[in-house]
Each structure stands twice: as structure tokens, then as C-alpha cells.
Amino acid sequence: MWATARRMASHRTFTSPALKFELVAQCSVRMTCTTRARASILTLPHGIVNLPIFMPVATQASLKGLTPEQLEATNCRLCLNNTYHLGLKPGQEVLDAIGGAHKLQGWNHNILTDSGGFQMVSLLKLANVTEEGVRFLSPHDGSPMLLTPEHSISLQNSIGSDIMMQLDDVIVTTCPDKVRMREAMERSVRWLDRCIAAHKKPESQNLFCIIQGGLDLDMRRECVRQMLARDTPGIAIGGLSGGEAKDDFCKVVAACTELLPDLKPRYVMGIGYPEDLVVSVALGADMFDCVWPTRTARFGNAITKHGVLNMKREIYATDFGPIEDGCGCPCCRPVDQEGAMGVTRAFVHHNAAKETVAAHLLTLHNVWYQLDLMRRAREAIIQDRFPAFVKEFFANLYPDSSKYPSWAVDALRGVGIDLLET
């Protein structure tokens, strides 16, 4: 019996030199509805990360509004840095001199770095893409910069990120040019080969591939097959969040996850709205990132289970309750609890339009909310009640079921959850 149990355990674990992935639980076949949701343990060089997870974005080696200690207190164990921006400032020489981004930002946990490919879209007017790489004009001083697959990997080796992303050819999913879309997909595969060849520290840093192909599902499937042949430790689905319809977004994620191996982490890049996270977990994805939770905090918005609250509204001027009842973040917990601040909506409202403290508090709250949402999703998967968790989530967000977004209803129905079932 022990040998059988051990053999079963080995079938649920994947290891590579700098990563261990253990599949802990999946939506049970005993349930009346079986989604693709998974709960896993990802072990990286700077510690354990429980999946599914939302990763806050610390673009330039800092999360706007939070100290490393405050970010650590949210139970964040994996955040993002951006290769393109760190390559410009402080630059590779500084990163090499200090010993990488962990030391630069005082962060003792894991870091994932975006390769810089997304800047092909976000800084399109400053970029020119060729087979060699991407030529940028610096947004700081207009100086030229060539980002090749080799240079992207060299920068990420200097950053010392636990997960590095390949440089990929990124174009918006709504681009009607099918020839250019195929060129980008095939170039991303070729660039992955160059990234693998350039990677100097595979024993301490993981290189993930990125699946491209726009909204063409056949092209996405073709890219999956080619990327899997390269056998990277983890796999990302890229090129989304480019203005495509949510129905199309879900179809791409579903088509990709259907072909991905069970025992490798799956990362959907650039996803941050709570309903997107929950649906994507149901479709079989594990990892997500987005600047939205922190950016919307700087506009005075709090993310709650009942939706986003604009704390600048006058109705909160005399509201002395917490930002969200029952929230476990340091802002919302009563002041008599250890490490709690007992922040009121009135206080946030008072400062939202004129003091940075409101942005800091809302950032802390929003990051906590996103991380806690994924923690609760994970817990529900392990307890074999994930479909019920999904229904409860949408019921809180949309008290009137007739307001449920059709894209979410359709996507969840495709994996066995009928939100409209009474």
C-alpha cells in the first residue's frame, strides 16, 4: 500500500532544477459538475507559492504605495518586476553590482519578470519589431534600446528572478492581420529557442514559454504543441487583455488549458478583474497578474466582494465602518487586533482626493483582496466545493442573477457550472 501511495504521489509532482510543482487537488469527478480548477504547491528558489495565485505588479522593483514589509504582510510570496523598465533604470550594471532585484528592493520572496515583450503593445509608437528583436526609444530620454531574446534573458539573469519569461512577439488580439498574427506566433517560438540557448542560470531561474496566436484557436493550439516540445518548467498564455471580447478571451484560455500538461504551472498574463480570475481558475489556469488592483486604488477605488467602491463619493463622508465588513486586511480589521489599523470609509474618503495615504491604504486592501480571493478559491478546490464557491462569488457580486455577464455564464457552463441553475 505504501508503495502504491508513493507511486501515486510521484505522478502528481513535476520537478526541474529550480522548480517543483505538486498537484494537490482538482475538482472531483464525484461532483455533479467538474471544472478544470486545480490547487497546487509551487516551490521556487525563494520559497513556496500556493496556487492558484494573483501576483501583484511591482514594475520597477517596487509596488506603488507599499513597503516590502507591507507587501509581505499580505501573504504575497510572488510578485512581478518588469525587465524592460529595470533594464533602462537602474540598468544592468547596477543590478549586477547589488546582486539582483531581490537585494535592490529588499524582497526575500519570489519574483517573476515580464520579458519586455508587452512593451511592443504598450509603447508601440516607440518600438520597431524585426527578427533581430525590438528597437525601443526610451520613454525617459528618447535614447535607443535594442531588446533581443538574448539581451532580455541576460537582463533577467542579472535581475535574478525566480521565473523569467521568454521574449515574445506581442500584438493586440484584435489585430485583423492574420499574416502578421501568424508571423508573431512563429517568431515567438523561434525567440524561445534563442532564449533557451541564452539562459545562463537554469539551475536557479526558471524560463517559461508564452503561447501566442491571437484569437485564432487553431493557431493557439499549434503554438501550444510547438511550445510544449521545448519542455520549459512552466507555460504562459500571452497576448490577452488587449481589448478582445470576454467570450473570446475565455475561448482562448479554455483551448490552451485543454492541451496543457497537468503537472506544470499555467500562467495567464495580464488578468486582474476578480470575475476574470475566478472564471480562469475554473478553466484550469493557476497564475495571474495585473496592475489594475493597485492602479484603481490610486483613483480612490476599493475592491470588495460586492464590487468596486468609489471612496471619493460623498456617501462615505460619514461612514465609520471598515472599507469592507469581514475583510482580514490590516486596514479593515478592528484596531484592537494585533497589527490592525481599524481604517474607516470616512477616513479614506477624507483623504482620497488630496493625500497619498488613501492610495496606500486602498492598495494594501486591494492587494489583500486579490490574494485572499485566490486563497479562498484554493481552499474550495481542496475541500471539493469549488462550484459552490463560484456560485457564491457571483451571487455576491451580482445580487440580481439576470445581471450576470453572459460571457461568464457561457464559459462556466462549458466546464459544468450553471450559474443560472436554481
Secondary structure as the mmCIF struct_conf table of DSSP 4:
data_model
#
loop_
_struct_conf.conf_type_id
_struct_conf.id
_struct_conf.beg_label_comp_id
_struct_conf.beg_label_asym_id
_struct_conf.beg_label_seq_id
_struct_conf.end_label_comp_id
_struct_conf.end_label_asym_id
_struct_conf.end_label_seq_id
HELX_RH_AL_P HELX_RH_AL_P1 TRP A 2 SER A 10
TURN_TY1_P TURN_TY1_P1 HIS A 11 ARG A 12
STRN STRN1 THR A 13 SER A 16
TURN_TY1_P TURN_TY1_P2 PRO A 17 ALA A 18
STRN STRN2 LEU A 19 GLN A 26
TURN_TY1_P TURN_TY1_P3 VAL A 29 ARG A 30
BEND BEND1 MET A 31 CYS A 33
STRN STRN3 ARG A 38 LEU A 44
TURN_TY1_P TURN_TY1_P4 PRO A 45 HIS A 46
STRN STRN4 GLY A 47 LEU A 51
BEND BEND2 PRO A 52 PRO A 52
STRN STRN5 ILE A 53 MET A 55
STRN STRN6 VAL A 57 VAL A 57
TURN_TY1_P TURN_TY1_P5 THR A 59 GLN A 60
BEND BEND3 ALA A 61 SER A 62
TURN_TY1_P TURN_TY1_P6 LYS A 64 GLY A 65
HELX_RH_AL_P HELX_RH_AL_P2 PRO A 68 ALA A 73
TURN_TY1_P TURN_TY1_P7 THR A 74 ASN A 75
STRN STRN7 LEU A 78 ASN A 82
HELX_RH_AL_P HELX_RH_AL_P3 THR A 83 LEU A 88
TURN_TY1_P TURN_TY1_P8 LYS A 89 PRO A 90
HELX_RH_AL_P HELX_RH_AL_P4 GLN A 92 ILE A 98
TURN_TY1_P TURN_TY1_P9 GLY A 99 GLY A 99
BEND BEND4 GLY A 100 GLY A 100
HELX_RH_AL_P HELX_RH_AL_P5 ALA A 101 GLN A 105
TURN_TY1_P TURN_TY1_P10 GLY A 106 GLY A 106
BEND BEND5 HIS A 109 HIS A 109
STRN STRN8 ASN A 110 ASP A 114
BEND BEND6 GLY A 116 GLY A 116
TURN_TY1_P TURN_TY1_P11 GLY A 117 PHE A 118
HELX_RH_AL_P HELX_RH_AL_P6 GLN A 119 SER A 122
TURN_TY1_P TURN_TY1_P12 LEU A 123 LEU A 123
HELX_RH_3T_P HELX_RH_3T_P1 LEU A 124 LEU A 126
STRN STRN9 ALA A 127 VAL A 129
BEND BEND7 GLU A 131 GLU A 132
STRN STRN10 VAL A 134 LEU A 137
TURN_TY1_P TURN_TY1_P13 PRO A 139 ASP A 141
STRN STRN11 PRO A 144 LEU A 147
HELX_RH_AL_P HELX_RH_AL_P7 PRO A 149 ILE A 159
TURN_TY1_P TURN_TY1_P14 GLY A 160 GLY A 160
BEND BEND8 ASP A 162 ASP A 162
STRN STRN12 ILE A 163 MET A 165
TURN_TY1_P TURN_TY1_P15 THR A 173 THR A 174
HELX_RH_AL_P HELX_RH_AL_P8 LYS A 178 ALA A 198
BEND BEND9 LYS A 200 LYS A 200
TURN_TY1_P TURN_TY1_P16 PRO A 202 SER A 204
STRN STRN13 ASN A 206 ILE A 211
TURN_TY1_P TURN_TY1_P17 GLY A 214 LEU A 215
HELX_RH_AL_P HELX_RH_AL_P9 LEU A 217 LEU A 228
TURN_TY1_P TURN_TY1_P18 ALA A 229 ARG A 230
BEND BEND10 PRO A 233 PRO A 233
STRN STRN14 GLY A 234 ILE A 237
BEND BEND11 GLY A 239 GLY A 239
BEND BEND12 SER A 241 GLY A 243
HELX_RH_AL_P HELX_RH_AL_P10 LYS A 246 THR A 257
TURN_TY1_P TURN_TY1_P19 GLU A 258 LEU A 259
BEND BEND13 LEU A 260 LEU A 260
TURN_TY1_P TURN_TY1_P20 ASP A 262 LEU A 263
BEND BEND14 LYS A 264 LYS A 264
STRN STRN15 ARG A 266 VAL A 268
TURN_TY1_P TURN_TY1_P21 MET A 269 GLY A 270
BEND BEND15 TYR A 273 TYR A 273
HELX_RH_AL_P HELX_RH_AL_P11 PRO A 274 ALA A 282
TURN_TY1_P TURN_TY1_P22 LEU A 283 GLY A 284
STRN STRN16 MET A 287 ASP A 289
BEND BEND16 VAL A 291 VAL A 291
HELX_RH_AL_P HELX_RH_AL_P12 TRP A 292 ARG A 298
TURN_TY1_P TURN_TY1_P23 PHE A 299 GLY A 300
STRN STRN17 ASN A 301 THR A 304
TURN_TY1_P TURN_TY1_P24 LYS A 305 HIS A 306
STRN STRN18 GLY A 307 ASN A 310
TURN_TY1_P TURN_TY1_P25 MET A 311 LYS A 312
BEND BEND17 ARG A 313 ARG A 313
HELX_RH_3T_P HELX_RH_3T_P2 GLU A 314 TYR A 316
TURN_TY1_P TURN_TY1_P26 ALA A 317 THR A 318
BEND BEND18 GLY A 321 GLY A 321
STRN STRN19 PRO A 322 PRO A 322
BEND BEND19 ILE A 323 GLU A 324
TURN_TY1_P TURN_TY1_P27 ASP A 325 GLY A 326
BEND BEND20 CYS A 329 CYS A 329
TURN_TY1_P TURN_TY1_P28 PRO A 330 CYS A 332
BEND BEND21 ARG A 333 ARG A 333
TURN_TY1_P TURN_TY1_P29 VAL A 335 ASP A 336
BEND BEND22 GLN A 337 GLN A 337
TURN_TY1_P TURN_TY1_P30 GLU A 338 GLY A 339
STRN STRN20 THR A 344 THR A 344
HELX_RH_AL_P HELX_RH_AL_P13 ARG A 345 ALA A 352
TURN_TY1_P TURN_TY1_P31 ALA A 353 LYS A 354
HELX_RH_AL_P HELX_RH_AL_P14 THR A 356 ILE A 382
TURN_TY1_P TURN_TY1_P32 GLN A 383 ASP A 384
HELX_RH_AL_P HELX_RH_AL_P15 PHE A 386 LEU A 397
BEND BEND23 PRO A 399 ASP A 400
HELX_RH_3T_P HELX_RH_3T_P3 SER A 401 LYS A 403
BEND BEND24 TYR A 404 TYR A 404
HELX_RH_AL_P HELX_RH_AL_P16 SER A 406 ARG A 413
TURN_TY1_P TURN_TY1_P33 GLY A 414 GLY A 416
TURN_TY1_P TURN_TY1_P34 LEU A 419 LEU A 420
#
